[in-house]
Amino acid sequence: MCGIVAYIGNRQCRKILLDGLKRLEYRGYDSAGIGILVHDNAMQTSGSNNGSKAAISIVKEAGKISELEAKLDGNGLDGTTGIGHTRWATHGVPNQANSHPHTDCSGEIAVVHNGIIENYAEIKEDLSAKGHIFLSETDTEVLPHLLEDYMKNETGGDLLIAMQKLLRKIRGSGAIVVMSASSQDELIAGRIASPLIVGISKEGNFFASDMPAVLEHTHNFIVINDFETVRITKDSVEIYDIDGNTLHREPFKVNWSMESAEKSGYEDFMLKEMFEQPYGIRETMRGRLSGSELNFDEINLSDTQIKKLKKIQIIACGTSYHAALTGKLIIEKWAKIPVEVDIGSEYRYRDPIIDENVLFIAITQSGETIDTLAAIKEARLKGAKVLAITNIVGSTAARESDSVVYTHAGPEIGVCATKTFTAQLMVMYLIGLYLARARGAMDNSMFSKILNELDIIPNKVQKILNNAPKIKRIADETYRYTCFLFLGRIFGFPMALEGALKLKEISYIHAEGYAAGEMKHGPIALTDTKTVVVGVIPRDHVYEKMLSNLQEVKARHARLFALVTEGDSNTGKYADYIFELPNTIEELYGILAVVPLQLYAYYIAKNHGRNVDQPRNLAKSVTVE
Ligand code: F6R
């Protein structure tokens, strides 16, 4: 995820900004930059800027902060007001032009931004028509230009009011921090849906996306809420609502260590990332699903090409493979296109049949998994069009495919995939819907019903997360068992596989996932008093079948933990533990069911004292065959 740090005060800020950005490195980034207000006389060193002329000087670079530092080396750039940013690409590859800060035409306004501007294309078109020239591929670059336009034409040069207008104009998410050469004694910020805090100290004030960026300078913070704007000077903080009314908010004191601040107070990155899922899912929908519209131009296929598709082939490994299995079920049901799913490491060695009417989809959160990359190569050699779904902009999978759909889960630091998985599931739903519409395979009422349900899925995931203590209690009571079987049917089956994978990779306990109907063909021999069976049994069209399967394992004395739809009074008669999922349509239960399964694996692993962020023998990107 991108990181922001900004300072205005009595001290020279170059080091403050660079140190702050380094504190955010753990979040992942691909480029970095700073902008500093430079005065043309010596008044700046006394802390007073009155009357001196100023200009904004920007240095930015793709790659690590050390490369930015190398570029700054020996150039003497410093000042008492500055903004800094680490970028994690969402629009446009990681390069210098796309790095932040971005400026307006005159270079008088500089902006850093975290988030996604959904309507940037139309804003860019309007501003281009007025003569604005854009130098990057980013969505962010429209922000300084929009502010310039407002200041020139509508707010009489007032940056704060321009920011309030801007928050009304943009759709999407953003923590936005701005400095202007013409209002040198202030920094202005605004927020929609992306974290933004103010840090307060005797020597000056800060904006930051996260506390670790400024924790060595202050422990006093104010949290900024959605649609609020803020003006900070070196000795004051003013908060306003979107209409310009003043808001009063007392700072609070934080006693976190640097380590716990990096994890936002969570014990592990994995826990933090599981709790970030509502945000990651929403960000992945952003710009693609708005109101009753589904825009998915990234797929880069005309309706005629989509109508001609004979087959879709999906390739993935590990957790991404479980997203692929869900994709198959969704696309076949909604778009009526046959889908084949293969594990990357198998596909390339089995001489697959491919032609130009087969769409090849590769799912990989890292974009670097060697088995998936080899499969992409194989498919392209055979003439297929390849669509990559990845979380990393500019990754090898993105570069080596014909088109890319990015998940916007933000960087995942824990080795095991959690928030990238639910973001992949969301992409599978959106692709299924898009293809169904293009082929005329879904009627309007079903289409609207699914869109409406997708829109509220993040709230339902949040509801599950709010109930995490209940999962913890179940884990505390069952963690000593040595055999875990995860069962599901249809949309619950890939989640059973994923639940088992999560448990084995972070707890090192033997676990297997099965299609529940398969139990009687062998695995049921395993069930006895030492087994925990976890059943995914939402209210869907195979509910009765699933219930019978669970009764069968209960009869063999297994401990039974069931994930049910809220209000299900039946399953509880057989299960030892019940966890309720919010009600949804049957195709979407997977994205809800996997969240308690992730939490369950996590709490069991913690009971065993495991390092859940870096489980043994595993790596975040698997770049060996
Ligand atoms: C499990 C996990 C792995 C990955 C697999 C594929 O938590 O993270 O199973 O899913 O190595 O990785 P990507 O998606 O990067 O291709």
Boltz pocket constraint, residues with backbone or C-beta under 6 A from the ligand:
constraints:
  - pocket:
      binder: B
      contacts: [[A, 317], [A, 318], [A, 319], [A, 320], [A, 321], [A, 363], [A, 364], [A, 365], [A, 366], [A, 367], [A, 368], [A, 369], [A, 372], [A, 415], [A, 416], [A, 417], [A, 418], [A, 501], [A, 505], [A, 619], [A, 620], [A, 621], [A, 622]]
      max_distance: 6.0
